[in-house]
Amino acid sequence: MIERLKDYDYTLIITPILLTLFGLVMIYSASMVTAVVEGLESTHYLARQSMWFVMGLVGFIITSIFPYWKYQKLMKVIIIGVILLLIGLFPFGNTVNNAKSWYLLGPASLQPSEFAKLALIMYLASVYSKKQSYLNEFYRGVLPPLVMTCIILGLIVLQPDIGTAAIIFLIACSVIFSSGIRMKHLSLLIAIGVGIILLSYPFMVTDERISRFTGAYEPFETPDTDGYHLIQSYLAIGVGGLTGEGLGQSVQKLGYLMEAHTDFIMAIIAEELGLVGVVIVIGLLAIIVLRGIFIARKCEDSFGALLAIGISSMVGIQAFVNLGAISGLLPITGVPLPFISYGGSSLLVLLTSMGILNNIAMNVNRKRNETTK
């Protein structure tokens, strides 16, 4: 047992837990006023997120012990289960922010698209690891898994949740690119993707989505409407300076910056803890991403390597999109900041994913230790 404990990657245990605990503190700070205004206890959102944190820890422990290669045998059950959950949203889902993306389960809610991220990573890693010997054949090796990818993306787009669909698309691209497909096949896939976007453009563009772009790139043209959220985010970031106004001292969370405990929580971190707090959070997220890539490079099993790449990409891409939205680099899409933002389904999936990544790391470390004996 002691020998096995030596194989765990404690960086991937300590870092996600530190981020999540810090996230709980910031969720309480950013949400207590909102909760009171809504007629709830000031600790309402903190208590909800803490519940998901406990569930995430259970998922983390289970997946860090469960051998990752056994997921390949469960792949059909996992991917069919996720598709059924996504389909079930249309008759049984709850609409939030004009998207039918949630199941209401008593006091809690579940977002299947978050689970679809991890399920698709597992699926693509499993399929492409088995196709390594004929991956240079486009129609036999590359194309078939993309059908399942398009089905999942299509079901999420129809909710409609374009932000999550874009995240999943980018994660899928990272796994496919890392699988070793030929550049000409990758170029063909990009061309197909661009063609689909162009064909669907007239159907996907709405006034609401156009407003997201105008709000991101011309916020001061519409300061009271489309650009309001981003301007308030700028104010929070600007006021914070180097060390911030102090924990709990944010002004923007007092009804000025909407979704302060979810999409814009980094703006509150910047206001209360300054550039120092922002750099620490980004640094810890970067450690997880880089550690995952390092594990992927050291893993001799192609399934484990692609799984590690997919999980690392999920954290990195989601963080980039969230930070891009609060800084005006990207349109606001409602993507939470990993481990920090309020959101139970996201936290549960992220901590479970960290358990899987730790299991891959444990096997890499065990083989390395065996060769050095």
C-alpha positions as CSV (number, residue, x, y, z in Angstrom):
1,M,0.0,0.0,0.0
2,I,2.8,2.4,0.9
3,E,4.5,1.6,-2.4
4,R,1.3,2.4,-4.2
5,L,1.0,5.8,-2.5
6,K,4.4,6.7,-3.9
7,D,3.0,6.4,-7.4
8,Y,0.3,9.0,-7.1
9,D,0.9,12.4,-8.6
10,Y,0.4,14.7,-5.6
11,T,0.6,17.8,-7.8
12,L,-2.6,16.7,-9.4
13,I,-4.2,16.1,-6.0
14,I,-3.2,19.2,-4.2
15,T,-3.6,21.7,-7.1
16,P,-7.2,21.0,-8.0
17,I,-8.3,20.8,-4.4
18,L,-6.6,24.2,-3.6
19,L,-8.3,25.8,-6.6
20,T,-11.7,24.4,-5.6
21,L,-11.3,25.5,-1.9
22,F,-10.3,29.0,-3.2
23,G,-13.3,28.9,-5.5
24,L,-15.6,28.2,-2.6
25,V,-14.2,31.3,-0.7
26,M,-14.7,33.4,-3.8
27,I,-18.2,32.0,-4.6
28,Y,-19.3,33.0,-1.1
29,S,-17.7,36.5,-1.4
30,A,-19.2,37.1,-4.9
31,S,-22.7,35.6,-4.2
32,M,-23.7,36.4,-0.7
33,V,-25.3,39.8,-1.6
34,T,-27.0,38.2,-4.6
35,A,-28.4,35.4,-2.5
36,V,-29.8,37.8,0.1
37,V,-31.5,39.9,-2.7
38,E,-33.0,36.7,-4.0
39,G,-34.5,36.0,-0.5
40,L,-32.1,33.2,0.2
41,E,-29.5,32.6,3.0
42,S,-26.2,34.4,2.3
43,T,-24.5,31.0,2.3
44,H,-26.9,29.5,-0.3
45,Y,-24.6,29.2,-3.2
46,L,-21.6,28.3,-1.0
47,A,-23.6,25.4,0.5
48,R,-24.7,24.2,-3.0
49,Q,-21.2,24.3,-4.3
50,S,-19.8,22.6,-1.2
51,M,-22.2,19.7,-1.8
52,W,-20.9,19.3,-5.3
53,F,-17.4,19.5,-4.0
54,V,-18.0,16.5,-1.7
55,M,-19.5,14.6,-4.6
56,G,-16.6,15.6,-6.8
57,L,-14.1,14.3,-4.2
58,V,-15.9,11.0,-4.2
59,G,-15.7,10.9,-8.0
60,F,-12.0,11.9,-7.7
61,I,-11.2,9.1,-5.3
62,I,-13.1,6.4,-7.3
63,T,-11.6,7.4,-10.7
64,S,-8.0,7.7,-9.2
65,I,-8.3,4.1,-8.0
66,F,-10.2,2.6,-11.0
67,P,-7.8,1.5,-13.8
68,Y,-8.2,3.9,-16.7
69,W,-7.8,1.3,-19.4
70,K,-11.0,-0.4,-18.3
71,Y,-13.0,2.6,-19.6
72,Q,-12.5,1.2,-23.1
73,K,-14.7,-1.8,-22.2
74,L,-17.4,0.5,-20.9
75,M,-17.3,2.9,-23.8
76,K,-20.6,1.9,-25.4
77,V,-22.5,2.3,-22.2
78,I,-20.9,5.7,-21.5
79,I,-21.4,7.2,-24.9
80,I,-25.0,5.9,-25.3
81,G,-25.8,7.1,-21.8
82,V,-24.6,10.6,-22.5
83,I,-26.6,10.7,-25.8
84,L,-29.8,9.6,-24.1
85,L,-29.3,12.3,-21.4
86,L,-28.8,14.9,-24.1
87,I,-31.9,13.7,-26.1
88,G,-34.0,13.6,-22.9
89,L,-33.4,17.3,-22.4
90,F,-35.8,18.2,-25.2
91,P,-39.0,16.7,-23.5
92,F,-37.8,16.9,-19.9
93,G,-35.2,19.6,-19.6
94,N,-35.4,22.9,-17.9
95,T,-34.7,26.2,-19.8
96,V,-32.1,28.5,-18.3
97,N,-30.9,31.6,-20.3
98,N,-32.9,30.5,-23.3
99,A,-31.2,27.1,-23.5
100,K,-32.8,23.8,-22.5
101,S,-29.6,22.4,-21.0
102,W,-30.6,21.3,-17.5
103,Y,-32.4,18.6,-15.6
104,L,-34.0,19.8,-12.3
105,L,-33.4,17.2,-9.6
106,G,-35.1,18.6,-6.6
107,P,-33.0,21.4,-5.2
108,A,-30.1,20.6,-7.5
109,S,-29.7,20.7,-11.3
110,L,-27.7,18.6,-13.7
111,Q,-26.1,19.7,-17.0
112,P,-25.5,16.7,-19.3
113,S,-23.3,18.7,-21.7
114,E,-20.6,18.8,-19.0
115,F,-20.6,15.0,-18.8
116,A,-20.6,14.9,-22.6
117,K,-17.2,16.6,-22.6
118,L,-15.5,13.8,-20.6
119,A,-17.5,11.1,-22.4
120,L,-16.4,12.4,-25.9
121,I,-12.8,12.6,-24.7
122,M,-12.9,9.0,-23.6
123,Y,-14.6,7.9,-26.8
124,L,-12.2,9.6,-29.2
125,A,-9.2,8.5,-27.1
126,S,-10.5,4.9,-27.2
127,V,-11.3,4.8,-30.9
128,Y,-8.2,6.5,-32.2
129,S,-5.9,4.5,-30.0
130,K,-7.4,1.3,-31.6
131,K,-7.0,2.8,-35.1
132,Q,-3.3,3.6,-34.8
133,S,-2.2,1.0,-37.4
134,Y,-4.4,2.5,-40.1
135,L,-4.8,6.1,-39.0
136,N,-3.4,7.2,-42.4
137,E,-6.6,6.0,-44.1
138,F,-9.1,8.8,-43.9
139,Y,-12.3,7.0,-44.5
140,R,-11.4,4.0,-42.4
141,G,-9.3,5.5,-39.6
142,V,-10.2,9.1,-39.2
143,L,-13.8,9.7,-40.4
144,P,-16.0,7.1,-38.4
145,P,-15.4,8.6,-34.9
146,L,-16.4,12.0,-36.2
147,V,-20.0,10.9,-36.9
148,M,-20.4,10.4,-33.1
149,T,-18.8,13.7,-32.4
150,C,-21.2,15.5,-34.8
151,I,-24.2,13.8,-33.1
152,I,-23.1,15.0,-29.7
153,L,-22.3,18.5,-31.0
154,G,-25.6,18.7,-32.9
155,L,-27.6,17.8,-29.8
156,I,-25.9,20.5,-27.8
157,V,-26.3,23.1,-30.6
158,L,-30.0,22.4,-30.7
159,Q,-30.5,23.2,-27.0
160,P,-29.1,25.8,-28.1
161,D,-25.8,26.0,-26.2
162,I,-23.2,27.3,-28.7
163,G,-20.6,28.1,-26.1
164,T,-20.4,24.5,-24.7
165,A,-20.6,23.1,-28.3
166,A,-17.6,25.3,-29.3
167,I,-15.6,24.1,-26.2
168,I,-16.3,20.4,-27.0
169,F,-15.4,21.0,-30.7
170,L,-12.0,22.4,-29.6
171,I,-11.4,19.6,-27.2
172,A,-12.2,17.1,-29.9
173,C,-9.8,18.8,-32.2
174,S,-7.0,18.6,-29.7
175,V,-7.5,14.8,-29.2
176,I,-7.8,14.2,-33.0
177,F,-4.7,16.3,-33.7
178,S,-2.7,14.5,-31.0
179,S,-3.7,11.1,-32.3
180,G,-1.2,11.4,-35.1
181,I,-3.5,11.9,-38.2
182,R,-1.8,13.2,-41.3
183,M,-1.7,16.9,-42.0
184,K,-3.7,16.6,-45.2
185,H,-6.4,14.8,-43.4
186,L,-6.4,17.4,-40.7
187,S,-6.7,20.1,-43.4
188,L,-9.6,18.3,-44.9
189,L,-11.4,18.2,-41.6
190,I,-10.8,21.9,-41.1
191,A,-12.2,22.6,-44.5
192,I,-15.3,20.4,-43.8
193,G,-15.8,22.2,-40.5
194,V,-15.6,25.7,-42.1
195,G,-18.1,24.5,-44.8
196,I,-20.6,23.4,-42.1
197,I,-20.2,26.7,-40.3
198,L,-20.8,28.6,-43.5
199,L,-23.8,26.5,-44.5
200,S,-25.4,26.8,-41.0
201,Y,-24.6,30.5,-40.6
202,P,-28.0,31.8,-41.8
203,F,-29.8,29.5,-39.3
204,M,-27.5,30.1,-36.3
205,V,-27.2,33.8,-36.4
206,T,-29.7,35.6,-34.3
207,D,-29.9,39.1,-32.8
208,E,-29.0,37.8,-29.4
209,R,-25.8,36.1,-30.8
210,I,-24.8,39.2,-32.8
211,S,-25.2,41.2,-29.6
212,R,-22.6,39.0,-27.9
213,F,-20.1,40.1,-30.5
214,T,-21.0,43.8,-30.4
215,G,-20.9,43.6,-26.6
216,A,-17.4,42.1,-26.7
217,Y,-15.8,44.2,-29.4
218,E,-17.7,47.5,-29.2
219,P,-18.9,47.6,-25.5
220,F,-18.7,51.4,-25.2
221,E,-21.1,51.8,-28.2
222,T,-23.8,50.2,-26.2
223,P,-22.8,50.7,-22.5
224,D,-26.3,50.2,-21.1
225,T,-27.2,47.1,-23.1
226,D,-24.9,44.8,-25.0
227,G,-21.7,46.2,-23.6
228,Y,-22.8,46.6,-20.0
229,H,-21.4,43.3,-18.6
230,L,-18.0,43.7,-20.1
231,I,-17.7,47.4,-19.0
232,Q,-18.5,46.3,-15.4
233,S,-15.9,43.6,-15.7
234,Y,-13.4,46.2,-16.9
235,L,-14.2,48.4,-13.9
236,A,-13.7,45.5,-11.5
237,I,-10.4,44.5,-13.0
238,G,-9.2,48.1,-13.2
239,V,-10.0,48.9,-9.6
240,G,-8.2,45.9,-8.3
241,G,-4.8,47.0,-9.3
242,L,-1.9,45.0,-8.0
243,T,-3.2,43.7,-4.6
244,G,-6.9,44.4,-4.8
245,E,-9.4,46.1,-2.5
246,G,-9.4,43.2,0.0
247,L,-11.3,40.0,0.3
248,G,-15.1,40.7,0.4
249,Q,-14.6,44.3,-0.5
250,S,-15.9,44.2,-4.1
251,V,-18.3,46.9,-5.2
252,Q,-19.2,45.3,-8.6
253,K,-20.8,42.3,-6.9
254,L,-23.4,44.6,-5.3
255,G,-25.7,44.3,-8.2
256,Y,-23.6,45.9,-10.9
257,L,-21.9,42.9,-12.4
258,M,-24.4,40.1,-13.1
259,E,-23.3,36.5,-12.8
260,A,-20.5,37.6,-10.5
261,H,-20.2,34.1,-8.9
262,T,-20.3,32.2,-12.2
263,D,-19.0,33.6,-15.6
264,F,-17.4,36.7,-14.1
265,I,-15.9,35.4,-10.9
266,M,-12.3,36.2,-12.2
267,A,-13.3,39.9,-12.4
268,I,-14.3,39.7,-8.7
269,I,-11.0,38.0,-7.9
270,A,-9.2,40.8,-9.7
271,E,-11.1,43.5,-7.8
272,E,-10.7,41.9,-4.4
273,L,-7.2,40.3,-4.7
274,G,-5.7,42.2,-7.6
275,L,-3.2,41.0,-10.2
276,V,-1.6,38.9,-7.5
277,G,-4.8,36.8,-7.1
278,V,-5.3,36.5,-10.8
279,V,-1.7,35.3,-11.5
280,I,-2.0,32.7,-8.7
281,V,-5.2,31.3,-10.2
282,I,-3.9,31.2,-13.7
283,G,-0.6,29.7,-12.5
284,L,-2.4,26.9,-10.7
285,L,-4.5,26.2,-13.8
286,A,-1.4,26.2,-16.0
287,I,0.2,23.7,-13.6
288,I,-2.7,21.3,-14.2
289,V,-2.6,21.7,-18.0
290,L,1.2,21.4,-18.3
291,R,1.3,18.4,-15.9
292,G,-1.4,16.7,-17.9
293,I,0.6,17.2,-21.1
294,F,3.8,15.9,-19.4
295,I,1.9,12.8,-18.3
296,A,0.6,12.3,-21.9
297,R,4.1,12.4,-23.3
298,K,5.4,9.9,-20.7
299,C,2.5,7.5,-21.1
300,E,3.4,4.5,-23.4
301,D,-0.3,3.6,-23.8
302,S,-1.9,5.6,-26.6
303,F,-5.3,5.5,-25.0
304,G,-3.9,6.9,-21.7
305,A,-1.9,9.5,-23.6
306,L,-4.9,10.7,-25.6
307,L,-7.1,10.7,-22.5
308,A,-4.6,12.8,-20.7
309,I,-4.3,15.2,-23.6
310,G,-8.1,15.5,-23.8
311,I,-8.5,16.2,-20.0
312,S,-5.7,18.8,-20.1
313,S,-7.2,20.5,-23.1
314,M,-10.6,20.6,-21.4
315,V,-9.2,22.5,-18.5
316,G,-7.0,24.8,-20.6
317,I,-9.5,25.6,-23.3
318,Q,-12.3,26.3,-20.8
319,A,-10.1,28.6,-18.8
320,F,-9.0,30.4,-21.9
321,V,-12.5,31.0,-23.1
322,N,-13.7,32.2,-19.7
323,L,-10.8,34.6,-19.3
324,G,-11.2,35.8,-22.9
325,A,-14.8,36.6,-22.2
326,I,-14.2,38.8,-19.1
327,S,-11.4,40.6,-20.9
328,G,-13.2,41.3,-24.1
329,L,-10.9,39.0,-26.2
330,L,-13.9,36.7,-26.9
331,P,-17.7,37.0,-26.8
332,I,-19.4,36.1,-23.6
333,T,-20.5,32.5,-23.8
334,G,-21.4,31.5,-20.3
335,V,-18.4,29.2,-19.9
336,P,-17.4,28.8,-16.2
337,L,-13.8,29.1,-14.9
338,P,-12.6,25.6,-14.1
339,F,-12.7,24.7,-10.4
340,I,-13.5,28.3,-9.4
341,S,-16.9,29.3,-10.9
342,Y,-20.2,28.3,-9.3
343,G,-21.5,25.2,-11.2
344,G,-22.0,21.8,-9.8
345,S,-22.0,19.7,-12.9
346,S,-18.8,21.4,-14.1
347,L,-17.0,20.9,-10.8
348,L,-18.1,17.2,-10.5
349,V,-16.8,16.5,-14.0
350,L,-13.5,18.4,-13.5
351,L,-12.7,16.6,-10.2
352,T,-13.6,13.2,-11.7
353,S,-11.4,14.0,-14.6
354,M,-8.6,14.9,-12.3
355,G,-9.0,11.4,-10.7
356,I,-8.6,9.8,-14.1
357,L,-5.6,11.9,-14.9
358,N,-4.1,10.9,-11.6
359,N,-4.7,7.2,-12.4
360,I,-2.8,7.6,-15.7
361,A,0.0,9.4,-13.8
362,M,0.1,6.7,-11.2
363,N,0.7,4.0,-13.9
364,V,3.3,6.1,-15.6
365,N,5.1,6.6,-12.3
366,R,4.8,2.9,-11.4
367,K,6.4,1.8,-14.6
368,R,9.2,4.4,-14.2
369,N,9.9,3.3,-10.7
370,E,10.0,-0.3,-11.8
371,T,12.6,0.4,-14.5
372,T,14.8,2.3,-12.1
373,K,14.9,-0.5,-9.5
